[in-house]
Each structure stands twice: as structure tokens, then as C-alpha cells.
Amino acid sequence: MEYTKLGNSDIQVSRLCVGCMSFGDPASKMHAWTLDPQESGEIVKHALGLGINFFDTANTYSAGTSEKYLGRAIKDNIGRDRVVLATKVYFNEGKLSKEAIPREVEGSLRRLGTDYIDLLIIHRFDYDTPVEETLEALHEVVQSGKVRAIGASAMYGYQFMKMQYAAEKNGWTKFVSMQNHYNLLYREDERELIPICNELNVARTPYSPLAAGRLSRPGWSADTLRSRTDVVAMGKYDKTQKSDMEIVRRVAELAGKKGATMTQIALAWQFAKGVAAPIVGATKAKYLDDAAGSFDVTLTQAEIEYLEEEYVPHNIVGAL
């Protein structure tokens, strides 16, 4: 496993992050394909065995049960100080208001069974709350010791720059990471957000690096419960299936030539583009093994250009 620092922080993370949206009680009605506590624990244990120390969840994933299952699995398998736990705030009452942030932090701490969060991520940009109010509240939870660092997710470049500038101007805690939507089928953030992150040394930890599995198989869809029921992923990708299938075909072609899997090619491309730690959701241990193999794959500049050249502009997804 490879490791890196989260931006300007001293937090060292594995260069693969386990996305825990797949953990949780399906009775919450968020997703039908989530894993129960035992299955979630097995995924966490396997990830730890691979050297992965970075886990990402959110306060609202499966009505909080994702945090509960993750916290239980960490307690059962490893010392708290040996892992990096990230969770999020926004999709809750009050979004990113000064009342909501400390309340949601307390709830996440309780569900995770810990007394601190390594990385607290704002899940979206809050159009209803002044950025100064949000940033001061985030700074206060960091100063309290309940949060070590803060990150952002899925917003426009100007919004992120506005928040970083306000934090710097007022002497508040600045963001060390950006969890944006980024993969070979969706590259819109290359226009503004990614250059901003690179300039400010903000670590990029993109979600959906495999386009919900579409970059991991030669066919567009699969006969799995998630593929059949994940309407969010369908909304993100299915409208551009016709143009994007050529990119999928090229990933499959290159995988065959290099003796790698499609997952490994798609993740190797992420690393070649300067990504710190893509977030990989896994419902089976073998998917993590596959992802870990990406560190053995190196793409030439010509191969990177071959994978990218059929890309066409897409409608914005995430930063809305």
C-alpha cells in the first residue's frame, strides 16, 4: 500500500480510501444493497489487512447506520489511532449552519463510538448559510479537539475558493481535501476546481472513481442488485452511455494489453492525474484486492491520452 499526507495537514492516509456508503441497514431505504454489521466488519478487516487505513462515511448514509457499522468494525479490529475516519455534514436539518455543525458532529461521534473525527467533510456547498458562519463553526469544532481537519466536496471552483479565502482572511481552519466527482467518464472539474486544489495543495479524494462500476466491466450494466436499483448512479451516467461506451471500450482494450483489470486501469489513471486517494466502495473483499493491484500498473503519456481523447463535455453532476 502507498501512503500520502492530506494536503497541508499531518494526517497520513492510504492512497485507497474505503467508501462506506455500502455499509448500513437497508431498512433505512437509502439503498437496497447495503451490508449488515458482520459483512461490513469483514470488509473493514480485509481493508486493514491490505494496509488501507482511510475510511469515508457520512452522517446520513443509511440513516446513520453506516457510521455505526464502521465504528463497530474499527473497535473490533484495530486501535483507533491507527485509522483515519472521515464523515460528512450537510444533508441534515440546518445544513451547514452554526447550530447544525456541532450538533451533527456530536451525533457522528456517538455513532462512530469515538471522541474525535479525523476529517469532517462538508457534503455540499450551502447556498442558505453565509460562508463565514459555516467556517467559524467548522473552526470551533476543530479547536475543541473533536475534529482534526476539514474537507469539502462537490462544489464549483469559485465556491471553494471563496471559502478558502474567507478562512484565511479570518484566521480560521482551512480545507485540506476535496472529495469531488471525478473519473474517466466525468472530468468537468478539470476546468477550474482541480487546478485550484493543485495550486492550494488540497488533496483530492474523488468519489465514484469507477463510475459506479461502469469502468470496471466491458458492458454498461451488470445483473446485480446495485446495478438494478441504484437510481442515483443511473442519473449520473446513463444519459451519456452512447458517447461514454467508447471510453469504456478503451479501458477494456488497454487492460487486456497490459494484463491488468479495468478497475486497475481506471485507478492508475486517477493516480496519474495527481489524485491522492480515490474512494472505492466495495461490497466484496475481492474488489479491494483488485483496487490494490492498481499500484502495479503504470500508464504512459500516450496511454493516458488514448483513454482521454474521446471525452465530450458533460452536464454538471454534484456541484449543484
C-alpha positions in Angstrom: 0.0 0.0 0.0 1.1 3.6 -0.7 0.5 6.5 1.7 0.3 10.3 1.4 -0.5 13.3 3.5 -3.9 15.0 3.3 -2.9 18.3 1.8 -1.2 20.6 4.3 -2.2 18.5 7.3 -0.1 16.0 9.1 -2.7 13.2 8.6 -1.2 10.3 6.7 -3.7 8.2 4.7 -3.5 5.2 2.4 -3.8 6.0 -1.3 -7.0 4.0 -1.4 -10.0 5.0 0.7 -12.8 2.6 1.5 -16.2 4.3 0.8 -18.7 3.1 3.4 -21.9 4.1 1.7 -22.2 0.3 1.1 -22.5 -0.2 4.9 -25.8 0.2 6.6 -29.3 -1.1 7.3 -31.3 -1.4 4.1 -34.4 -0.7 6.1 -33.3 2.9 6.1 -34.4 2.9 2.5 -31.4 4.7 1.2 -30.0 1.8 -0.7 -31.2 -1.8 -1.0 -27.7 -3.3 -1.4 -26.0 -2.2 1.8 -24.1 -4.7 4.0 -25.1 -5.7 7.5 -22.8 -5.3 10.5 -21.0 -8.6 10.1 -20.4 -8.1 6.3 -19.3 -4.5 6.9 -16.9 -5.7 9.5 -15.4 -8.3 7.1 -14.8 -5.6 4.5 -13.1 -3.3 7.1 -10.9 -6.2 8.4 -9.9 -7.1 4.8 -9.1 -3.5 4.0 -6.9 -3.2 7.1 -5.0 -6.3 6.0 -4.2 -4.6 2.7 -2.8 -1.7 4.6 -5.8 0.6 4.0 -6.3 3.0 6.9 -8.7 5.5 5.4 -12.4 5.1 5.7 -15.1 7.5 4.4 -18.7 7.7 5.6 -21.4 10.3 6.2 -23.9 11.2 8.9 -26.8 10.4 6.7 -25.7 7.2 5.0 -28.4 4.7 5.7 -29.8 6.9 8.4 -26.6 6.9 10.4 -26.2 3.1 10.4 -23.2 3.3 8.1 -21.3 5.2 10.9 -22.5 2.7 13.5 -21.3 -0.3 11.5 -17.9 1.3 10.7 -17.3 2.4 14.2 -18.1 -1.1 15.5 -15.8 -2.7 12.9 -12.9 -0.4 13.8 -13.3 -1.1 17.5 -13.3 -4.8 16.9 -10.2 -4.9 14.6 -7.7 -2.1 15.3 -6.6 0.7 17.6 -8.5 4.0 16.9 -5.2 5.9 16.4 -4.2 3.7 13.5 -7.0 4.7 11.2 -8.3 7.9 9.6 -12.1 8.3 9.8 -13.9 10.8 7.6 -17.5 11.7 7.8 -19.7 14.4 6.5 -22.3 17.1 7.3 -24.9 18.9 5.1 -27.8 16.6 4.3 -29.4 17.3 7.7 -31.6 19.9 9.3 -29.9 23.3 9.1 -27.3 22.1 6.5 -24.1 24.0 7.4 -25.4 26.4 9.9 -23.7 27.2 13.3 -26.4 25.2 15.0 -26.2 22.2 12.7 -22.5 21.6 12.5 -21.8 21.0 16.3 -25.0 19.0 16.6 -24.2 16.7 13.7 -20.6 16.3 14.9 -21.9 15.1 18.3 -24.2 12.6 16.5 -21.4 11.3 14.4 -19.1 10.9 17.3 -21.7 8.9 19.2 -22.5 6.6 16.2 -18.8 6.1 15.4 -18.0 5.4 19.0 -15.1 7.7 19.1 -14.2 11.0 20.7 -12.7 12.6 17.5 -13.2 12.7 13.8 -10.1 12.8 11.7 -11.7 14.5 8.7 -15.0 16.3 8.7 -16.2 17.0 5.2 -18.9 19.4 4.1 -21.0 17.3 1.8 -22.1 20.2 -0.5 -22.0 24.0 -0.7 -24.7 25.6 1.4 -26.5 28.3 -0.5 -28.6 29.2 2.5 -25.9 29.9 5.1 -23.2 32.6 4.9 -19.8 31.0 4.4 -18.4 32.9 7.3 -21.0 31.3 9.6 -20.1 27.8 8.3 -16.3 28.3 8.5 -16.4 29.7 12.0 -18.5 26.8 13.2 -16.1 24.4 11.5 -13.1 26.1 13.1 -14.7 25.8 16.5 -15.2 22.1 16.3 -11.5 21.8 15.2 -10.4 24.0 18.1 -12.5 21.8 20.5 -10.4 18.7 19.5 -13.5 16.9 18.2 -12.3 17.2 14.6 -8.7 17.1 13.4 -9.1 18.6 9.9 -11.8 19.6 7.5 -12.6 18.8 3.8 -15.1 19.8 1.2 -17.0 18.0 -1.5 -18.8 18.6 -4.8 -18.9 22.3 -5.5 -17.9 24.9 -8.1 -14.4 26.2 -8.1 -15.4 29.7 -7.3 -17.3 28.5 -4.2 -14.3 26.5 -2.9 -12.0 29.5 -3.5 -14.5 31.8 -1.7 -14.5 29.5 1.3 -10.7 29.1 1.5 -10.2 32.9 1.2 -12.7 33.6 4.0 -11.0 31.1 6.2 -7.6 32.6 5.5 -8.9 36.2 6.0 -10.3 35.4 9.4 -7.7 33.0 10.7 -10.0 30.0 10.6 -9.2 26.4 9.7 -8.8 25.8 6.0 -9.8 22.8 4.0 -7.2 20.1 3.4 -9.1 17.9 1.0 -11.7 17.9 -1.8 -14.0 15.0 -2.5 -15.3 15.7 -5.9 -16.9 13.7 -8.7 -14.1 12.6 -11.0 -13.4 9.7 -13.3 -12.7 8.9 -16.9 -16.4 9.4 -17.8 -16.8 12.7 -15.8 -14.0 15.2 -16.0 -15.7 18.6 -15.7 -13.8 19.6 -12.7 -10.6 19.8 -14.7 -11.7 23.2 -15.9 -11.5 25.1 -12.5 -11.8 23.1 -9.3 -8.9 20.7 -9.8 -6.4 23.5 -10.8 -7.5 25.4 -7.7 -6.9 22.3 -5.5 -3.5 21.7 -7.0 -2.5 25.4 -6.5 -3.5 25.3 -2.9 -2.1 21.9 -2.1 -5.6 20.5 -1.3 -5.6 16.7 -1.5 -8.1 15.2 -4.0 -10.1 12.2 -2.8 -12.7 11.8 -5.6 -15.8 9.8 -5.2 -17.1 7.4 -7.9 -13.7 6.8 -9.4 -15.0 3.8 -11.2 -18.3 5.5 -12.4 -20.4 3.1 -10.2 -18.8 0.1 -11.9 -19.1 1.3 -15.5 -15.3 1.5 -15.7 -14.8 -2.0 -14.2 -16.6 -4.1 -16.8 -16.9 -4.2 -20.6 -20.6 -4.0 -20.5 -22.5 -0.9 -19.4 -24.7 -2.6 -16.7 -24.5 -5.7 -14.6 -27.0 -8.1 -13.3 -26.6 -7.1 -9.6 -28.9 -5.7 -7.0 -27.0 -2.4 -7.0 -26.9 -2.1 -10.8 -30.7 -2.7 -11.0 -31.6 -0.4 -8.1 -29.0 2.4 -7.9 -31.1 5.2 -9.4 -28.5 7.8 -8.4 -25.8 6.2 -10.5 -28.3 5.8 -13.4 -29.0 9.5 -13.2 -25.2 10.3 -13.2 -24.2 8.2 -16.1 -26.9 6.6 -18.3 -27.8 9.8 -20.3 -24.3 9.7 -21.8 -24.0 6.0 -22.3 -23.7 6.2 -26.1 -20.6 8.5 -26.1 -19.0 7.1 -23.0 -19.0 3.5 -24.1 -16.1 4.2 -26.4 -14.1 5.2 -23.3 -15.2 2.0 -21.5 -14.1 0.1 -24.6 -10.7 1.7 -24.5 -10.2 0.9 -20.8 -11.1 -2.7 -21.5 -8.7 -2.8 -24.5 -5.8 -1.3 -22.5 -6.5 -3.7 -19.6 -6.1 -6.6 -22.0 -2.9 -5.3 -23.4 -1.3 -4.6 -20.0 -2.5 -7.8 -18.3 -4.5 -5.7 -15.8 -8.1 -5.4 -14.9 -10.3 -2.5 -16.0 -10.5 -1.3 -12.4 -6.7 -1.2 -12.2 -6.5 0.9 -15.4 -9.2 3.3 -14.2 -7.5 3.8 -10.9 -4.0 4.0 -12.4 -5.4 6.9 -14.5 -6.5 8.6 -11.3 -3.1 8.4 -9.8 -1.5 9.6 -13.0 -3.8 12.7 -12.7 -2.5 13.5 -9.2 -5.3 12.1 -7.1 -4.3 11.4 -3.5 -6.8 8.7 -2.6 -9.8 7.7 -4.7 -12.8 6.5 -2.7 -13.6 2.9 -3.6 -16.9 1.4 -2.4 -16.7 -2.4 -2.1 -19.4 -5.0 -1.2 -16.9 -7.9 -1.6 -13.3 -8.2 -0.4 -12.1 -9.2 -3.9 -13.0 -5.7 -5.1 -10.5 -4.2 -2.7 -7.8 -6.7 -3.8 -8.5 -5.7 -7.4 -8.2 -2.0 -6.5 -4.9 -2.6 -4.6 -3.4 -4.1 -7.7 -3.6 -0.7 -9.4 -0.4 0.4 -7.8 1.4 -2.2 -10.0 0.1 -0.5 -13.2 1.8 2.5 -14.8 0.3 4.3 -17.7 2.4 6.0 -20.4 1.5 9.5 -21.5 0.3 8.1 -24.8 -1.9 5.6 -23.0 -3.4 8.4 -20.8 -4.1 10.4 -24.0 -5.7 7.4 -25.6 -8.1 6.9 -22.7 -9.0 10.6 -22.6 -9.3 11.6 -26.3 -13.0 10.5 -26.8 -14.3 12.5 -23.8 -17.0 15.0 -24.6 -18.3 17.7 -22.2 -21.0 16.6 -19.7 -23.7 18.3 -17.7 -22.6 19.2 -14.2 -23.2 16.4 -11.7 -22.7 17.0 -8.0 -21.9 20.7 -7.8 -25.5 21.9 -7.8 
